[in-house]
């Protein structure tokens, strides 16, 4: 039974075909995974720490299949793949003392050029250590990313491949403060 056919004018590498098959199988299998239910009152619908299992199909210039598998109340794996030879797999692990996110991705471009990306990030609530200065909930955060690939450079009638690498990192902090509104009776 066919639900979705991937078609492309580009020739996919054997590596990409294997990854595409594994990701597609994993996302379709997600609908059969027995996971603990997540109730609407448990988390806000925009909460980035929400652990859910879902599968979706979208279209913006190409067909995209995406999904996530909630492994338990604290871990989730997500993936996305499209017919233009782009894929991403990542996940989140929620701990009492913070969260760790990871992401691996690949994008193929014209003339055999490509980009592979790897990233990891985290944040820690200082409230875990009983630190809420002035009622603020502060979250120090840090992350690192590495990208590598080859860029196709036109040189007259020929295409020259140039290797490309980049590293990135961030340190920061964000804060939240609950609003308290006093209403007189």
trRosetta pair geometry for C-beta under 8 A, 3 or more apart (Angstrom, degrees):
i j d omega theta_ij theta_ji phi_ij phi_ji
2 5 6.1 16 180 -59 128 93
3 28 7.6 149 39 -112 148 124
4 24 7.9 -148 72 -142 118 120
4 57 6.7 -164 -93 -113 140 135
4 63 6.9 -178 -164 153 114 143
4 65 6.3 130 112 -73 168 129
6 20 6.7 -85 32 -179 171 140
6 63 7.3 -144 -109 75 65 120
6 83 4.7 -177 -152 -109 80 86
7 83 6.1 5 54 -158 45 133
8 12 6.6 90 59 -46 138 100
8 83 5.3 180 -66 166 95 84
8 84 6.5 147 -117 -103 122 34
8 85 6.4 88 -143 -35 170 92
10 84 7.6 67 21 -154 131 54
10 85 5.9 -67 84 -18 137 136
10 108 6.7 164 138 118 154 127
10 110 7.8 -127 -100 -103 123 54
12 16 4.4 -120 -174 87 100 124
12 17 5.2 121 116 -58 124 85
12 20 7.2 -22 -174 -10 155 144
12 85 5.7 -176 -108 -100 90 110
12 108 7.6 172 -122 22 66 167
13 16 4.7 96 55 6 80 100
13 17 7.1 -143 94 -6 43 85
13 108 7.6 179 -3 -96 105 143
14 17 5.6 -52 -147 35 35 114
14 18 6.4 36 155 -19 66 103
15 18 6.0 -58 -155 35 29 109
15 19 6.4 24 152 -14 65 109
16 19 5.6 -57 -145 41 34 109
16 20 5.9 38 155 -23 68 107
16 85 5.7 -8 -164 -145 154 93
16 87 7.4 165 -146 -2 84 127
16 106 7.2 -139 -102 106 94 140
16 108 6.8 -26 -84 -35 152 139
17 20 5.7 -52 -144 36 28 113
17 21 6.4 30 155 -20 62 106
18 21 5.8 -56 -151 35 30 111
18 22 6.4 25 155 -15 66 107
19 22 5.8 -57 -146 39 32 108
19 23 6.1 27 158 -15 67 109
19 81 7.9 173 127 -107 90 129
19 87 5.8 177 133 63 123 167
19 106 7.5 59 99 36 169 137
20 23 6.0 -57 -142 40 27 107
20 24 6.1 26 159 -19 63 111
20 81 5.7 137 -127 -168 75 147
20 87 6.7 -140 -84 -70 68 139
21 24 5.9 -57 -145 38 26 110
21 25 6.2 24 158 -17 63 110
22 25 5.9 -58 -148 39 28 110
22 26 6.2 27 155 -20 64 109
23 26 5.7 -56 -145 37 30 111
23 27 6.2 23 160 -15 66 108
23 65 7.9 136 128 93 105 113
23 79 4.8 -162 -150 164 105 145
23 81 4.9 126 106 -38 144 136
23 87 6.0 -161 -24 -151 166 129
23 89 6.6 -134 -105 -73 112 112
24 27 6.1 -59 -145 39 27 104
24 28 6.2 21 159 -13 65 110
24 65 6.6 44 -111 96 80 155
24 81 6.7 -78 -61 54 79 150
25 28 6.0 -59 -143 41 27 106
25 29 6.0 27 158 -20 64 113
26 29 5.7 -58 -145 39 26 112
26 30 6.8 47 150 -43 60 93
26 67 7.9 -179 112 79 81 124
26 69 7.1 -93 165 -26 95 139
26 77 7.9 -66 165 113 134 129
26 79 6.4 74 88 15 125 154
27 30 5.5 -30 -158 0 37 121
27 55 5.4 121 170 -119 94 107
27 65 6.1 142 94 148 160 109
27 66 7.4 -159 -131 164 146 15
27 67 3.8 132 -144 36 103 139
27 69 7.9 -139 -110 -45 48 101
27 79 5.9 -121 -64 69 109 117
27 81 8.0 -143 -9 17 145 110
28 31 6.7 -45 -180 15 43 106
28 55 7.1 77 -96 -124 37 155
29 32 5.6 -65 -167 41 56 107
29 33 6.7 70 139 -43 78 95
30 33 5.5 -40 -151 7 43 119
30 53 5.4 -172 175 -169 105 103
30 54 7.6 -21 132 58 137 11
30 55 5.7 153 70 -57 124 107
30 67 5.3 179 28 157 159 136
30 68 7.4 123 -147 91 154 27
30 69 4.5 -130 -119 -87 108 96
31 53 7.8 160 -90 146 37 114
31 55 6.0 -53 -55 0 101 135
33 53 6.2 -147 70 -136 117 155
33 69 5.9 62 27 -149 165 108
35 53 5.2 145 20 -18 153 137
35 69 7.6 -178 -63 -175 140 69
35 70 4.8 98 -166 82 153 101
35 71 7.5 -123 -115 -137 113 6
35 72 7.5 -152 -146 -94 89 32
36 70 7.6 -99 49 124 75 126
36 72 6.8 50 8 -153 118 55
36 73 6.1 -22 59 -62 145 86
38 42 5.8 -116 -168 55 72 142
38 43 6.9 -30 -176 24 114 113
38 50 7.0 98 -178 -169 151 90
38 51 6.5 -178 -80 79 138 72
38 52 5.8 -92 35 -95 154 77
38 70 7.1 -164 -33 -93 125 174
39 42 4.7 107 64 -17 79 105
40 45 7.6 -10 -145 -65 84 92
43 47 4.4 -108 177 45 106 150
43 49 7.1 -138 -137 83 139 82
43 50 4.5 167 117 -99 150 96
44 47 4.4 118 60 -38 82 100
44 50 7.6 -118 71 -60 52 124
45 50 7.4 12 -145 -60 27 167
47 50 4.5 109 81 -40 96 99
49 92 7.3 -160 -129 153 56 146
49 94 5.5 90 -159 -103 106 133
49 99 6.1 -128 -106 -82 104 147
51 70 4.3 105 157 -131 91 111
51 71 8.0 -82 -167 37 125 59
51 72 7.5 -24 160 93 157 36
51 73 6.2 153 50 -160 152 31
51 74 6.9 -83 -60 -68 153 8
51 75 7.1 60 -128 61 134 23
51 76 4.7 -164 -134 -55 82 118
51 92 7.6 -142 -94 80 85 115
51 94 7.1 -107 -53 3 117 134
52 68 6.1 69 84 86 73 125
52 70 5.5 -110 151 -48 3 123
52 76 7.3 29 38 -121 44 139
53 67 7.8 17 -172 178 61 97
53 68 6.3 -138 -121 99 37 72
53 69 5.3 26 -119 -132 95 43
53 70 4.5 -99 -45 15 83 90
54 67 6.0 -153 100 -142 52 72
54 68 5.8 23 44 44 76 87
55 65 7.6 -11 -171 -173 91 87
55 66 7.5 165 -155 92 48 45
55 67 3.9 -9 -106 -100 64 124
56 65 7.6 165 88 -155 48 45
56 66 5.2 -14 63 65 93 88
56 67 6.5 163 16 -78 65 68
57 63 6.8 -17 -170 -169 98 94
57 64 7.0 153 -159 82 49 54
57 65 5.7 -17 -104 -102 75 67
57 66 7.9 166 -86 23 28 69
58 63 7.6 150 83 -158 43 48
58 64 4.6 -17 64 62 91 106
58 66 6.9 3 8 10 111 113
59 62 7.2 -149 -145 96 65 21
59 63 5.6 -24 -98 -100 85 56
59 64 7.0 -178 -81 16 33 82
60 64 7.1 -4 28 -6 84 126
61 84 7.9 12 118 -42 99 142
62 82 4.9 86 113 169 120 121
62 83 4.9 -147 -175 53 110 94
62 84 4.7 -99 -79 -26 174 107
63 82 6.3 163 88 -150 48 78
63 83 5.1 56 50 -13 88 119
64 80 6.2 -1 -176 -171 107 100
64 81 7.3 163 -153 85 63 36
64 82 4.2 -34 -98 -91 74 102
64 83 8.0 -110 -71 1 46 74
65 80 7.2 166 88 -151 48 52
65 81 5.5 -12 60 62 93 85
65 82 7.3 166 17 -87 64 48
66 78 7.4 14 -178 179 91 96
66 79 6.9 -170 -145 97 57 51
66 80 4.0 -6 -105 -105 97 86
66 81 7.7 169 -79 20 56 54
67 78 6.9 -164 105 -147 40 67
67 79 6.2 -3 60 57 75 82
67 80 7.9 156 17 -81 50 56
68 76 5.5 13 177 178 115 112
68 77 6.8 169 -154 89 66 42
68 78 3.8 -25 -99 -99 93 88
68 79 7.6 159 -87 15 49 59
69 76 6.8 166 81 -155 46 64
69 77 5.1 -5 53 59 97 91
69 78 7.6 -177 18 -80 60 45
70 73 8.0 33 175 -87 112 24
70 75 7.6 126 -165 87 52 53
70 76 5.2 -29 -106 -102 56 93
71 75 4.2 -31 57 93 120 105
71 76 6.4 -163 7 -88 83 33
71 77 6.6 65 -40 -5 111 94
72 75 5.5 42 41 35 85 92
73 94 7.8 -87 129 67 65 125
74 93 6.4 35 144 -164 91 59
74 94 4.3 -130 -152 64 75 89
74 95 7.0 76 -168 -74 130 39
75 91 6.9 9 -173 177 81 117
75 92 7.1 180 -144 90 43 58
75 93 5.2 -1 -105 -110 85 71
75 94 7.2 -143 -64 21 43 76
76 91 5.9 179 93 -151 54 75
76 92 5.1 9 52 49 97 93
77 89 7.1 -2 -178 -174 97 92
77 90 7.4 169 -155 93 56 36
77 91 4.3 -29 -103 -94 59 112
78 89 7.3 172 91 -152 48 49
78 90 5.5 -14 61 66 90 82
78 91 6.5 162 14 -87 70 51
78 92 8.0 28 -4 -4 108 92
79 87 7.3 -9 -172 -173 94 92
79 88 6.6 170 -151 91 50 59
79 89 4.5 -7 -104 -105 92 77
79 90 7.6 163 -81 21 49 60
80 86 7.9 -16 116 119 95 93
80 87 6.8 173 91 -151 57 50
80 88 4.8 10 50 51 95 100
81 86 7.2 169 -148 92 46 57
81 87 4.4 0 -105 -109 83 91
81 88 7.7 -163 -68 26 53 58
82 85 7.9 -43 83 23 74 22
82 86 5.2 9 43 56 101 97
82 87 7.7 -165 19 -75 60 56
84 108 7.6 -165 147 63 67 88
85 106 7.9 -68 155 118 78 98
85 107 7.4 100 110 -161 80 42
85 108 3.8 -37 123 41 132 123
86 105 7.5 6 -175 -176 82 101
86 106 7.0 -169 -143 95 47 58
86 107 4.7 8 -113 -112 95 75
86 108 7.1 -139 -68 23 59 70
87 105 6.6 -172 97 -146 51 64
87 106 5.6 11 52 51 85 89
88 103 6.5 -12 -169 -167 103 97
88 104 7.1 163 -153 86 54 48
88 105 4.0 -10 -103 -102 82 102
88 106 8.0 -172 -74 23 52 53
89 103 7.6 163 89 -150 39 51
89 104 5.4 -8 62 59 84 95
89 105 7.6 170 21 -79 52 58
90 101 6.8 18 172 180 116 85
90 102 5.7 -171 -150 96 76 55
90 103 3.7 -12 -99 -101 123 69
90 104 6.8 173 -76 19 67 58
90 105 8.0 -15 -49 -52 102 92
91 101 7.2 -175 94 -147 42 54
91 102 5.7 3 52 53 79 90
92 99 6.0 -9 -169 -174 101 111
92 100 7.2 158 -154 82 51 48
92 101 5.0 -16 -101 -100 79 78
93 99 6.8 161 82 -157 49 60
93 100 4.8 -4 55 56 100 96
94 99 5.1 -19 -108 -106 62 92
95 98 5.5 8 62 60 102 58
95 99 6.7 -178 23 -83 74 37
95 100 7.3 41 -7 -5 112 93
96 128 6.4 127 141 -131 79 123
97 124 5.8 -5 161 -140 78 101
97 125 7.6 -143 -157 44 41 76
97 128 4.8 133 -117 167 67 164
98 122 5.7 50 149 180 132 100
98 123 5.7 -165 -151 96 105 42
98 124 3.8 -52 -75 -97 129 63
98 125 6.6 -178 -85 4 67 66
98 128 7.4 -81 -40 -13 73 156
99 122 6.3 178 87 -143 52 65
99 123 6.1 7 47 50 90 76
100 120 6.9 -9 -173 -170 93 95
100 121 7.5 162 -154 85 51 41
100 122 4.8 -19 -101 -93 65 101
101 119 7.9 -5 112 115 92 95
101 120 7.0 163 87 -154 55 47
101 121 4.9 -10 58 60 101 89
101 122 7.1 -180 17 -76 72 48
101 143 7.9 -19 64 -111 101 119
102 119 6.9 168 -153 91 49 56
102 120 4.9 -9 -104 -103 81 79
102 121 8.0 173 -79 21 41 62
103 117 7.2 -12 117 115 99 102
103 118 7.4 165 90 -153 62 34
103 119 4.7 0 55 56 101 98
103 120 7.8 -171 22 -72 68 42
104 116 7.8 -15 -171 -173 82 88
104 117 7.1 163 -156 88 38 61
104 118 5.5 2 -108 -106 73 73
105 116 7.2 166 88 -155 51 47
105 117 4.6 -2 56 54 95 103
106 114 6.5 -6 -171 -177 92 114
106 115 7.1 168 -150 87 48 52
106 116 5.1 -13 -101 -104 82 72
106 117 7.6 -171 -73 19 38 72
107 114 6.5 165 88 -157 52 65
107 115 4.9 3 53 53 98 96
108 113 7.6 136 -165 87 53 49
108 114 4.9 -25 -109 -103 58 96
109 113 4.2 -27 67 81 112 97
109 114 6.3 -169 15 -80 80 38
109 115 7.5 52 -19 -8 112 90
109 152 6.9 -146 104 8 115 112
110 113 6.7 13 70 31 48 101
110 152 6.4 -91 96 36 78 153
111 152 3.7 84 85 -114 133 160
111 159 4.9 -135 -164 -170 140 162
111 161 7.9 -168 132 -82 105 89
112 150 7.3 -19 123 91 84 129
112 152 6.8 114 59 -74 71 117
112 161 6.9 -53 96 -90 111 128
113 149 6.8 70 177 156 77 110
113 150 5.2 -132 -132 100 69 77
113 151 5.4 43 -144 -132 135 26
113 152 4.1 -114 -40 -20 124 90
113 161 6.8 -179 -90 -126 82 91
114 149 4.9 -141 98 -147 59 109
114 150 6.1 37 39 41 72 82
115 147 5.9 -6 -172 -171 103 107
115 148 7.4 157 -152 84 58 32
115 149 3.8 -69 -100 -43 50 157
115 164 7.7 -39 -105 79 90 119
116 147 7.0 164 84 -152 49 56
116 148 5.4 -13 58 63 96 81
116 149 5.9 158 11 -71 66 88
117 145 6.6 -7 -170 -172 97 107
117 146 7.3 162 -152 86 52 48
117 147 4.7 -14 -102 -102 82 85
118 145 6.8 161 86 -154 50 60
118 146 5.0 -8 60 59 99 93
118 147 7.7 -178 23 -76 64 44
119 143 6.5 22 -179 176 100 111
119 144 6.8 -177 -146 94 63 48
119 145 3.8 -14 -100 -102 100 89
119 146 7.5 178 -76 21 57 57
120 143 6.5 -172 98 -148 46 74
120 144 5.8 2 56 54 85 87
120 145 7.9 173 21 -79 51 55
121 141 6.9 21 178 179 101 101
121 142 6.9 -170 -147 100 67 42
121 143 3.1 -13 -103 -101 95 114
121 144 7.5 176 -76 20 64 50
121 170 7.8 5 -119 57 114 105
122 141 6.6 -172 97 -146 48 68
122 142 6.1 -3 57 58 86 77
122 143 7.0 163 16 -78 54 72
123 139 4.6 33 170 168 122 109
123 140 6.7 174 -149 90 73 40
123 141 3.7 -28 -94 -95 96 95
123 142 7.8 149 -85 15 56 54
123 174 7.7 -21 -141 33 148 99
124 128 6.7 -84 177 29 87 135
124 139 6.6 164 71 -153 36 66
124 140 5.7 -9 52 60 93 87
124 141 7.7 175 14 -82 62 53
125 128 5.1 111 82 -19 87 95
125 137 6.3 -22 -152 -178 105 99
125 138 7.6 131 -155 81 54 43
125 139 5.4 -32 -94 -96 56 86
126 129 5.7 -57 -168 44 58 102
126 131 4.1 -66 157 79 106 111
126 132 7.1 160 99 -74 98 50
126 137 7.4 173 52 -166 85 50
126 138 4.6 10 17 71 129 93
126 139 7.1 -138 -7 -79 80 34
126 140 7.0 80 -55 -6 99 92
127 130 7.1 35 -167 -95 45 20
127 131 6.7 -120 -84 61 31 55
127 132 5.3 36 -100 -67 89 101
127 137 5.3 -24 -37 -132 127 89
127 138 7.9 145 -33 40 76 60
131 138 7.2 -52 115 46 102 112
132 135 6.1 15 148 -129 107 19
132 136 6.2 175 -172 66 67 44
132 137 6.1 -20 -124 -85 100 56
132 138 7.6 172 -121 6 49 84
133 136 5.7 -17 73 44 70 104
133 138 7.1 14 31 -16 97 130
134 177 7.8 -34 115 -114 92 126
135 177 5.8 70 115 -146 94 97
135 178 7.0 -99 168 42 107 86
136 175 4.8 -5 -178 -172 116 126
136 176 7.2 142 -163 72 66 36
136 177 5.0 -46 -105 -81 67 96
137 175 6.4 150 77 -159 50 67
137 176 4.6 -17 60 63 106 90
137 177 7.0 176 15 -81 75 41
137 178 7.7 66 -11 -26 114 84
138 173 5.9 0 -173 -178 99 116
138 174 7.7 168 -151 90 55 34
138 175 4.7 -23 -100 -100 67 96
139 173 6.4 156 80 -157 49 65
139 174 5.3 -13 59 61 104 77
139 175 7.0 178 16 -83 75 43
139 176 7.8 36 -10 -1 111 95
140 171 7.8 -15 -172 -170 91 81
140 172 7.6 166 -155 95 53 38
140 173 4.9 -32 -100 -97 55 94
141 170 7.5 0 113 112 95 102
141 171 7.4 161 89 -156 56 39
141 172 5.3 -16 62 68 96 82
141 173 6.6 161 14 -93 79 37
141 174 6.9 12 -4 5 127 91
142 169 7.4 -4 -172 -177 84 93
142 170 6.7 -179 -146 92 44 61
142 171 5.2 -1 -104 -105 87 68
142 172 7.7 162 -78 24 48 61
143 169 6.6 179 92 -150 53 55
143 170 5.2 9 50 48 92 94
144 167 7.5 -22 -168 -170 90 89
144 168 7.2 156 -158 88 45 54
144 169 4.8 -9 -104 -103 71 88
145 167 7.2 158 86 -159 56 44
145 168 4.5 -4 57 59 100 99
145 169 7.4 -171 21 -73 66 46
146 165 7.5 -16 -171 -167 86 90
146 166 7.4 169 -152 87 44 51
146 167 5.5 -10 -104 -107 74 71
146 168 7.9 -168 -71 25 35 69
147 164 7.6 -21 120 120 97 95
147 165 6.9 163 90 -153 59 43
147 166 4.8 2 55 53 101 93
147 168 7.9 26 -1 1 102 106
148 163 7.6 -15 -168 -171 87 90
148 164 7.0 161 -154 90 44 59
148 165 4.8 -2 -105 -105 81 80
148 166 7.9 -172 -72 22 47 58
149 163 7.7 168 96 -151 32 54
149 164 5.5 -16 67 60 74 99
150 161 4.6 4 178 -174 125 107
150 162 6.6 147 -158 69 69 35
150 163 5.7 -40 -100 -97 75 49
150 164 6.8 153 -106 13 22 88
151 161 7.2 145 69 -156 38 56
151 162 5.0 -26 60 63 92 93
151 164 5.2 56 -17 -24 108 133
152 159 5.0 -17 -165 -171 102 118
152 160 7.6 134 -159 69 51 38
152 161 6.1 -31 -98 -98 57 66
153 159 7.0 137 66 -163 41 61
153 160 4.8 -33 68 68 98 90
153 161 7.5 164 17 -96 83 15
153 162 5.3 42 -15 -10 125 117
154 158 7.7 144 -158 85 52 42
154 159 6.0 -37 -99 -103 52 68
154 160 7.9 139 -120 20 4 78
155 158 5.0 -24 70 74 93 91
155 159 7.2 148 21 -111 81 16
155 160 4.9 42 -10 -11 128 115
